[in-house]
Structures are given as structure tokens and as C-alpha cells.
Amino acid sequence: MATVELTTANFDEVTESDGTVLLDFWADWCGPCKRFAPVYERSSEKHPDITFGKVDTEAQQELAAKFNIRSIPTIMAIKDGVIVFNQPGALPESALENLIEQVEQLDMDEVRKQMAEHKH
């Protein structure tokens, strides 16, 4: 599956569903974003079971503000509706693949339990 363009209209629907969603916050004028795009696209083709979303921070300023995106590209991973990774900077292909592997192996019951403990 190729990447999906996310907007305020479809963002919640895509990111709140079960499964893994990777997000690339980017802009057309951003050199590192343009260099990272083919890496991200290749990973999306290797992992058809994962949704790879792209958020154009220029067109979707409301989403960029909501997630406090200050530097692009920013990579975010969401699993079963929970943000489990959020980091600015383009990743080399091996690091992106490693991130995907780690996110896929997360025990979300354990993650939710830890989140609940930190709220107290």
C-alpha cells in the first residue's frame, strides 16, 4: 500500500483504528523531507499491513499545531490509537525498519497499563 495523504477530515478516522499507523509530517520546501520521502515510500511497499500517512504541514497547519510539530520531517507511530513514537528528523532506512519492528512487537495492553500508572 502506498502512502495516504492525511488531512483534518480523515486524520482521526485513520489514526484511531486498530493496527499500526506511521505518520510523516513534512512540507514541500523541506529538503530533508524530500530526501526522506523515497525511504518512507519503500517501507510502505514492504509493509502493506501498516498504514503510512503523510501530513503536509503547510496545508494542514491545524494538525501540525495539534501535535506541536516544530521540526520536519517528524515521524510519529500510532498503534491501536495510541501515539507510541514521536521524533523529529529523517530516519535512515534501517532505523525506520527497526522502528516498525519495535512498534509491531509492542504489547498494547502493557502500554495502556503503563500510561494509566503515569497519570496518577
N, C-alpha and C positions, 0 to 999 in steps of 0.2 A: 504494500500500500504506500502510495506517495504521501507527501505531507499535506496537511489540511490547514487552510487559512482560518484562523480564529478571530472572531470579532465579538463585540459586546453581545450581539444577537445569539451566537451559538456557543459562547465560551462555557457557561455553566452546564449546558446540556452535555458537552463533550467531556469536561473535566470532572463532573460529579458522578459519572458512571463507573461501574466496576471495571477493573483492569488498570493497565499502565498507560499513562499519557505523558509524553515528553513534550516540552514546550521550548521553542527558540524565540526569545524576544529579540527583534532585530530592526534595522532600518536600512533603507536603500542607499543612504550616503555613507554607511559604516563599512570601512574596508575590511576589518576583521570578520564582520558578519558575512560579507560576500565570500571571503576565503573559507569560512566555516560551512557555508550552505551546501557545497557538494559532499562534505563529510557527513552532514546530517541527512542528506538525501540518500546516500549509500546505506546508512544504518537503517533508514526507514524501509528500504527494499529488503534488507536482511531480516527484519523483524515485523512480518505482516500482522502479528497478533498485538502489536503495540500501536497506539495512535500517536503519530508525530505531528504536532501542531506548530504553526508559525504565527507569531503575533507581531504585526508591523507596528512598531511603537509610534510612528508618525501618524498613521491612520487610526490607531486605537489608543490614543493618549489616555483615555479613561482607564483602560486595563493596565497600562504601564504605571499609572499613578496608583491604582488599587494595590498593586504588588510592589510598589516602591522601587521600580526599576530605575536605577541611577547610571548604570553602565551596560552597554550592549557589546556583543551579544550576552544575554543572560540565559542560562539553561535551567529549566525547572522540571522536576519529575513529580508526578502526582500518581499515587496508587490508591485505587478504591476511594477516590475523592479526597485524599489526604496529601498535602504537599510534604514530600519526604526528602527533597533535594532542591536547593535554590542557590545558584552560584554564577556570578558574572565571569565572563571570559570564554573564549572559544576553546573547545577541548580537542586535543589530537584524537584521531580515530580510535586508537587503542584505549584511551581514557574514557571516551564515550561508550565504547563497548563494555568496558569494565563497570561503568556506572549502570548501564542497562542490566547487566548480570546481577549486580548487587540489589537493585530495585526489585527485580523479578524474584529474588530469593527472600525478600522481607516477609516476615510473619506479621500481617497487619493487625491481628488480634493483640500481639505483643506491643506493636507500635501504639495502638489506641490505649492500651493499658498504661504505657509509659507516659503518654500525653495526659491522661487523666490524673496520674500521680503528680505531674508537674504543675497542674492547675491548682492544687491545694496549697 
